[in-house]
Amino acid sequence: MNKIKIVTGKIKTGKTTRLMRWATSQKNIDGIFQPVIDDKRFVYHIGSRTLKPLETSETENVTSIGKYNFSNQTFAWSQKILSDYAAKNLDWIIVDEIGPLELQGKGLEPVISKLLSERENIHSKILCVVRDSILEKFIEHYGLQNDYEIFELKE
């Protein structure tokens, strides 16, 4: 079984920044990062080096959680990127970040469920970022009790 690698930590402790730094030394890698730039969340596609705004002040075609509105268009773009994993022969697939929206079936879902459930047929290592406050819920939600390991980033 292809164990899921998990980068975890508290909110706003540099998980994405450390992961992006680590990724620069890797070959044959694709997926998405969700960096915060000027207090707004974006999605960065590793393969195309494209950055799109995720957090928005718009009120139409958005998914809201708390005080945040996220662009459904950017989520759809991100899902397309992550759904193309099977067509690529990658060493690593990066999914930053799986959060409360995904546990509610929104955001990057249903692509995350498909990716994780089909991992035995994927030759790539799958690395997910999950904040520590929802790590147990994430493991339970996706049925990963014996199929994950915490990934320590070496810088």
C-alpha positions in Angstrom: 0.0 0.0 0.0 1.2 3.5 -0.9 1.3 5.3 2.5 0.1 8.9 2.4 2.8 11.3 3.6 1.5 14.1 5.8 3.0 17.4 6.7 1.2 18.8 9.7 1.5 21.6 12.2 -0.5 24.5 13.6 -2.1 27.2 11.4 0.3 29.9 10.1 3.5 28.1 11.2 5.1 27.9 7.8 4.1 24.5 6.6 3.5 25.7 3.0 6.7 27.8 3.0 8.8 24.9 4.2 7.2 22.5 1.7 7.7 24.9 -1.2 11.4 25.2 -0.2 11.7 21.4 0.0 10.0 21.0 -3.4 12.6 23.1 -5.2 15.1 20.3 -4.6 12.8 17.6 -5.9 12.5 16.3 -9.5 9.4 15.0 -11.2 6.9 16.7 -8.8 3.5 18.2 -9.4 0.4 19.3 -7.5 -0.7 22.4 -5.7 0.4 24.7 -3.0 -1.8 27.2 -1.2 0.5 30.0 -0.2 -0.8 33.1 1.7 0.4 36.3 -0.1 -0.4 39.7 1.4 -2.9 38.0 3.8 -4.8 36.3 0.9 -4.8 32.6 0.0 -3.8 31.6 -3.5 -3.3 28.3 -5.4 0.0 27.7 -7.1 0.2 24.9 -9.7 3.7 23.4 -9.5 3.8 22.0 -13.1 2.7 25.2 -14.9 4.0 27.7 -12.3 0.7 29.4 -12.4 -0.7 31.3 -9.4 -4.5 32.0 -9.1 -6.4 33.7 -6.3 -8.4 31.4 -4.0 -9.5 33.8 -1.4 -11.9 36.4 -2.8 -14.0 39.3 -1.8 -16.6 38.2 -4.3 -19.9 36.9 -3.1 -21.0 35.0 -6.2 -19.8 31.5 -7.2 -17.9 31.1 -3.9 -17.6 28.6 -1.1 -17.6 30.2 2.4 -16.2 29.1 5.7 -16.1 31.4 8.6 -15.2 34.9 7.4 -13.5 33.5 4.2 -14.9 33.3 0.7 -13.1 31.0 -1.7 -13.4 31.1 -5.5 -15.3 28.0 -6.9 -13.5 28.7 -10.2 -10.1 28.3 -8.6 -11.2 25.2 -6.7 -12.4 23.7 -10.1 -9.1 24.5 -11.7 -7.2 22.9 -8.7 -9.4 19.8 -9.0 -8.6 19.5 -12.7 -4.9 19.6 -11.9 -5.2 17.0 -9.2 -7.4 14.7 -11.3 -4.7 14.5 -14.0 -2.3 12.6 -11.7 -3.0 9.2 -13.3 -1.8 10.4 -16.7 1.5 11.5 -15.3 4.5 9.4 -14.1 5.5 11.5 -11.1 7.6 10.9 -8.1 5.5 13.2 -5.9 2.0 14.6 -5.9 1.6 17.5 -3.5 -1.8 18.5 -2.1 -1.6 21.6 0.0 -3.9 21.9 1.9 -6.7 19.5 3.0 -8.8 21.3 5.5 -12.3 21.6 7.0 -13.9 22.2 3.6 -12.7 18.9 2.2 -14.0 17.1 5.3 -17.4 18.6 4.5 -17.2 17.4 0.9 -16.4 20.8 -0.5 -13.3 22.6 -1.7 -11.0 20.1 -3.4 -13.5 17.3 -3.1 -14.4 14.9 -4.7 -10.9 14.7 -6.2 -9.1 14.2 -2.9 -11.3 11.2 -2.1 -10.6 9.7 -5.5 -6.8 10.3 -5.2 -6.6 8.8 -1.8 -8.8 5.8 -2.5 -6.9 5.0 -5.7 -3.4 5.4 -4.2 -2.6 1.7 -4.5 -2.7 2.1 -8.3 -0.6 5.3 -8.3 3.1 5.0 -8.4 3.7 8.5 -7.1 4.2 9.4 -3.5 1.3 11.5 -2.3 2.1 14.3 0.2 -0.8 16.1 1.9 -0.7 19.1 4.2 -3.1 18.9 7.1 -3.2 21.2 10.1 -2.7 19.5 13.4 -6.1 20.5 14.8 -8.0 18.3 12.2 -5.4 15.6 11.6 -7.3 12.9 13.5 -10.5 13.8 11.7 -8.7 13.7 8.3 -7.2 10.2 9.1 -10.7 8.9 10.1 -12.6 10.6 7.3 -10.4 9.1 4.6 -9.8 5.8 6.3 -6.1 6.1 6.6 -5.6 4.7 10.1 -2.7 2.4 9.1 -1.9 4.0 5.8 -0.1 7.3 6.6 3.2 8.6 8.0 4.1 12.0 9.2 6.6 13.5 6.8 9.3 15.7 8.4 10.6 18.2 5.9 14.4 18.3 5.7 15.6 21.7 4.7 
